């Protein structure tokens, strides 16, 4: 269910990128105006992360995510009517902004549920499955949304995706419960989760918000390095979520119908990469490698390889461009284990707010990337500098994990002296024969 919800989380985000070329022609938006419209979601989504984390710790993952899904799907549906307003741009910006507010608790809720339901040695794959939803969403639904656009108009891209999301929101409340409240989970399963480092009981008590926790988490070098790495990785994601279809049309001369077919290929590679990264990390843990090595190795390798996206600047061959993009997206998928690390190292009493801070820093990229690419394209008249920018993000992210993050260990916040300290007993003690 987390995977399905996350699929529609990203389908709803990507609706505008699919509709953008037709909307630009129909509504007269230039590249900068379109970039600002793309960024509207990011402004709200990013700024609401901390409030979203507070709500999540207060009301739990099931209720928060279910209501969020219904709200953001309704707002997606309404975007199909923006052409009826005197200022279509303002209506679009407001609806995308509100959609960002509604989606803000989604990934912290995913992370919290995964920590509750999975022991540590299974969490890499579990995280990879819900993280792979973003690639699956683009791969499976890009052709469908293009078909809707060509058959019925760009408005129907929003109508259909929003409507289906509302129905899934109703299904969520029927299917999903927290471990100790789910009648299908017996005590043996709860004990297994706890023995493996999972936290099935974090939803049993409501955690009050504390600025001390925020300062302690935000002042930790390990967390700051993780935040920078996630900003870089999310920058790559937002190129594909926003400007990629327009890049294929304007820089490589493809038709919209062809874009609908070939734009699905890189996300398929990303989905495969995400699964490989999760399995690789869990395999290393089971083989006795330290948590630091098992989590950071796939991330660093993936970020370094993702910088190969710049090769697309040096060819006009469509097959080669798609191959380069697929390799970059595959690599980005391999390295997409940031949420798994957040589950491993966040303070037990502040899982929601820690995830929100991580997502806040990462999704600053959802504001910066669309506008930066829009400005580069508008000022320079090509996408070459834009791809160099995206490639540089891969290198910077690898640098963050190599030289800033350091060893991974769960933080234990001492609220009496307002300082983060390592939990008694390093994580390595919970592994079998760990080695660095």
C-alpha positions, 0 to 999 in steps of 0.5 A: 500500500505504501508503494501504491500511494507513493506511485500516485504521489509521484504521478500527481507531481508529474502531471504538470511536466506531461501537460507542460508543452501543451499548456505552454502553447495553449496558455502562452507560458514562457520557460521562466513562467513554466519554471515558476509554475513547476516550483510552486509545489516545491515551495509549499512541500519544502516549507511544510516539512517541519509542520508536517512532521509535527502532525505526523508525530501527533496523529500517526502515519495511518491517519496523516497519510490517508487524509493527505492522499485524498487532499492532494488528489482532489487538488490535482483534479482541480488543476484541470480547470485552470484555463477557466480562470482569468489568470491561469498561471495564478490558479495553477500556482495556487493549486500546485502550492496547496498540493505541496502542502497536502503531500508534505507528510507523505515520505516521513510517514512512509519512513515511519511506517517502514521503521515500525513494520520492518527489522533493520536487515529487511529495511533496505529492500522495504525502503527500496520498494516504496522508493522505486514507486517514483520510477514506476510512476513515471515508467507506467503512467507517462505513456498513459498520461500522454495518451490522455493528453493526445486523445482528450486534452491536457485537462484530462491528465489532471482529471483521471490521475486525481480521481484515481488517487481519491479512490486509493485514499479510501482503500488506504484506511481499510487496508493499513494499520500500525503494527500493534493495532493490526489484527493480522499481526500476532505477538511473534511478528511484533517480537521479530520486528523488535528483535531486528531493530524495528520500532513497532511501538513508536506509534503507541505514544504521541510525541510532543514537539520540541525545539530542543530535538530540532536543534540537536538533530540539525546541529549534528554533522552526520545529519547535515551530510545526509541532508546535503546528499539528499538535496543533490539526489533530489535535484536529479529527480526533479530534472526528470519530474519537470523538464525532461519531457520538454528537454526531449522535445526542444533539445532533441526534436522528438514529437510528444507521442514519441516522448510518451514512449521513450520517456518511460525507459529511464524510469524503468532503469531507475526502478531496477536500480532502486531495487538493486541498491536496496538488495545490495545494502541488505546483503552487505548487512547480512554478510557482516559489513557495518551499517556505515559500509552497507548503506553508504557504498550503494549511495556513493557509487550511485551518485558518482555514476549519475553524473554521467548524464552530461554525456547527453550534451555530446550526441544528437542520437536519440537512442544514445541520449535515452541510454545515457539518461537511463544509466543516470536514472539507474545510478540515481536509483541505486543511490536512493537509500537516504530514507533507509539511513534516516530510519537507521539513525534518527532518534526514536523519540523524534522519528517524524520530525527527523524525517521531516527535516531530512525531506525539507533539506532534500526538497529545497531542490524541488524549488531550486532545480526547476527555476535554475534549469528554466533560467539556464535554458531561457538565458543560454537557449539550450539545455547543455548547462542544465545537464552540467548542473544536474551532473554536478549534483551527483558529484557533490552528493558523493562528496557529502557522503564520503567526507561529511557524513562519517560513521552511521549510528542512531542518535539519542537525544538527551533533552535535559542537556539539549545535546545528541549523544550516541545510543549505548552500544553501537549498532555494530553490536546488533550485526553478526561479525561486523567489519568496516 
